[in-house]
């Protein structure tokens, strides 16, 4: 069953703006024997989706008169055990839609987990231990991200944007997929711009080899990230810089992990304004000719 995630989680969305697309016509390759039902559980930042086995894209379309001809795939986080804060991703997608960007929220495959297993993964401090558990699902999630990018490009005319103006933004695990998708794509086939937020760089993503054709990157993180990801964001920035590719890093003093759409009364709350400035400077908010 396809779940309309944004509606299910209470995101108010104009009817013309939202539809949900299955990425695979049948069972997603690699998860044929998965049997746990997809479910929604309470999380620290809102409802979370567990046991995703049927990847989908939820589409937020701007009014045709306001479209700038740019698309963005938004990839949520959740440590590959669940998809976190999808309600927040819906709000963010509405924000992008208001800028004239056609937005696709990717619901990708995560580990099969029992209800008893989930709470212990929400606040796990051992990132390394999580890596060991998620190694099996990372390639499947990456395949979902790659298929999402392929689908979005192939249907650019249908949705009214340029296939050469497709960006990818992800937070935490979503940022890891954003980077892996970018660095493993052949020249001309990866995203046109990327925005990894508070990312990790694990062994599955190494060596961190940034090609000479890597797209412009916007990186944001809080220095007090509880998972220690500020170092990885800085490493990613330096790797992009060493490759001679356009990159911008915003490292806020405080804000913690997963700041995204949260309002904390801190400078990190303004990261979206900085992101909008970056998009505008790159020409992604200028109407495509």
ZAMARGU-4260 file (C-alpha; in steps of 0.2 Angstrom, whole numbers, plus 5000, padded with zeros to 4 digits):
<rodrens>
0) 5000/5000/5000 | 5007/5017/4995 | 5006/5029/5010 | 5004/5048/5007 | 5016/5053/5020
5) 5013/5071/5020 | 4995/5069/5022 | 4997/5055/5035 | 5008/5066/5046 | 4997/5081/5046
10) 5006/5092/5034 | 4994/5104/5026 | 4997/5104/5007 | 4986/5110/4992 | 4979/5096/4983
15) 4987/5101/4966 | 5004/5101/4975 | 5005/5083/4981 | 5005/5066/4974 | 5015/5050/4978
20) 5024/5039/4966 | 5031/5022/4968 | 5049/5020/4962 | 5047/5001/4958 | 5032/4993/4949
25) 5034/4978/4960 | 5044/4973/4975 | 5060/4983/4976 | 5075/4972/4971 | 5084/4966/4987
30) 5070/4966/4999 | 5059/4953/4992 | 5058/4943/5008 | 5055/4958/5019 | 5039/4955/5029
35) 5038/4968/5043 | 5023/4980/5040 | 5027/4999/5037 | 5022/5009/5053 | 5023/5026/5061
40) 5030/5028/5078 | 5033/5043/5089 | 5050/5051/5088 | 5059/5065/5097 | 5055/5077/5082
45) 5038/5070/5077 | 5032/5055/5069 | 5044/5043/5061 | 5041/5029/5048 | 5049/5012/5051
50) 5050/4996/5040 | 5050/5005/5023 | 5050/4992/5009 | 5041/5001/4995 | 5051/5017/4991
55) 5041/5032/4985 | 5043/5050/4980 | 5030/5062/4987 | 5029/5077/4975 | 5026/5095/4980
60) 5023/5105/4964 | 5023/5124/4963 | 5009/5134/4954 | 5014/5133/4936 | 5015/5152/4935
65) 5028/5152/4949 | 5039/5138/4944 | 5057/5142/4941 | 5061/5126/4932 | 5071/5119/4946
70) 5068/5102/4955 | 5075/5096/4972 | 5075/5078/4979 | 5074/5079/4998 | 5081/5064/5008
75) 5076/5063/5026 | 5087/5056/5040 | 5085/5043/5053 | 5101/5032/5054 | 5094/5020/5041
80) 5083/5012/5055 | 5068/5024/5052 | 5064/5040/5042 | 5064/5054/5055 | 5054/5070/5055
85) 5045/5068/5039 | 5032/5081/5045 | 5047/5093/5045 | 5052/5087/5028 | 5034/5091/5022
90) 5036/5109/5029 | 5052/5111/5021 | 5046/5105/5004 | 5032/5118/5006 | 5045/5131/5009
95) 5054/5126/4993 | 5038/5125/4983 | 5035/5143/4989 | 5051/5147/4980 | 5045/5139/4964
100) 5055/5123/4966 | 5047/5106/4962 | 5051/5095/4977 | 5051/5076/4979 | 5053/5069/4996
105) 5061/5052/4995 | 5055/5038/5006 | 5069/5025/5005 | 5071/5008/5012 | 5077/5006/5030
110) 5081/4991/5041 | 5067/4980/5046 | 5064/4983/5065 | 5052/4976/5078 | 5043/4989/5089
115) 5054/4984/5104 | 5070/4987/5093 | 5066/5005/5088 | 5067/5015/5105 | 5085/5009/5107
120) 5090/5016/5090 | 5082/5033/5093 | 5095/5039/5105 | 5110/5027/5102 | 5126/5036/5106
125) 5137/5023/5097 | 5137/5029/5079 | 5150/5016/5075 | 5138/5002/5081 | 5124/5009/5070
130) 5136/5008/5055 | 5139/4990/5058 | 5120/4987/5058 | 5116/4997/5043 | 5129/4991/5031
135) 5117/4979/5024 | 5103/4992/5020 | 5115/5006/5014 | 5117/4999/4996 | 5098/4997/4995
140) 5094/5015/5001 | 5107/5021/4989 | 5099/5012/4975 | 5083/5020/4979 | 5091/5037/4979
145) 5099/5034/4962 | 5082/5028/4955 | 5074/5043/4962 | 5086/5054/4953 | 5083/5044/4937
150) 5064/5046/4938 | 5065/5064/4942 | 5076/5068/4927 | 5066/5057/4915 | 5049/5066/4920
155) 5056/5083/4920 | 5045/5089/4905 | 5029/5081/4914 | 5033/5091/4930 | 5039/5107/4921
160) 5057/5109/4926 | 5074/5107/4917 | 5082/5090/4918 | 5099/5099/4921 | 5092/5108/4936
165) 5090/5094/4948 | 5097/5096/4966 | 5098/5084/4981 | 5097/5089/4999 | 5098/5077/5014
170) 5100/5078/5033 | 5111/5066/5043 | 5108/5048/5035 | 5100/5058/5020 | 5115/5068/5018
175) 5126/5052/5018 | 5115/5046/5003 | 5116/5063/4995 | 5135/5062/4996 | 5136/5044/4991
180) 5125/5047/4976 | 5135/5062/4970 | 5152/5053/4972 | 5147/5037/4964 | 5138/5044/4949
185) 5147/5045/4932 | 5151/5062/4925 | 5135/5071/4919 | 5123/5059/4928 | 5124/5065/4946
190) 5114/5079/4955 | 5117/5097/4948 | 5119/5104/4965 | 5119/5096/4983 | 5116/5102/5001
195) 5121/5089/5014 | 5116/5094/5031 | 5125/5088/5047 | 5132/5073/5038 | 5142/5058/5043
200) 5156/5050/5032 | 5157/5032/5036 | 5168/5018/5029 | 5155/5014/5016 | 5157/5031/5008
205) 5176/5030/5008 | 5188/5035/5000 | 5180/5052/5000 | 5186/5055/4982 | 5178/5071/4975
210) 5178/5071/4956 | 5183/5086/4946 | 5165/5087/4939 | 5157/5087/4957 | 5142/5099/4958
215) 5141/5114/4969 | 5139/5110/4987 | 5130/5119/5002 | 5135/5111/5018 | 5128/5116/5035
220) 5131/5109/5053 | 5131/5114/5071 | 5148/5113/5080 | 5140/5105/5095 | 5132/5091/5085
225) 5129/5077/5098 | 5135/5064/5085 | 5151/5072/5082 | 5147/5076/5063 | 5154/5093/5063
230) 5171/5085/5059 | 5164/5076/5045 | 5156/5091/5038 | 5172/5100/5039 | 5181/5085/5030
235) 5168/5085/5016 | 5171/5104/5014 | 5190/5102/5013 | 5188/5087/5000 | 5177/5098/4989
240) 5189/5112/4990 | 5204/5101/4986 | 5195/5096/4970 | 5193/5114/4965 | 5174/5113/4966
245) 5162/5126/4972 | 5157/5124/4990 | 5150/5134/5005 | 5151/5128/5023 | 5140/5135/5037
250) 5146/5129/5054 | 5135/5136/5068 | 5142/5137/5086 | 5126/5129/5093 | 5111/5120/5086
255) 5114/5102/5089 | 5110/5088/5077 | 5094/5088/5066 | 5091/5107/5067 | 5083/5108/5050
260) 5066/5116/5053 | 5067/5118/5072 | 5066/5135/5079 | 5078/5137/5094 | 5081/5155/5095
265) 5098/5153/5088 | 5108/5159/5073 | 5106/5141/5066 | 5088/5145/5064 | 5093/5156/5049
270) 5101/5142/5039 | 5087/5142/5027 | 5090/5160/5023 | 5108/5157/5019 | 5103/5142/5008
275) 5091/5153/4998 | 5104/5165/4996 | 5116/5151/4989 | 5102/5145/4978 | 5099/5162/4971
280) 5118/5166/4968 | 5119/5149/4959 | 5105/5154/4947 | 5093/5140/4953 | 5080/5152/4958
285) 5080/5161/4942 | 5067/5155/4930 | 5074/5143/4917 | 5073/5149/4899
</rodrens>
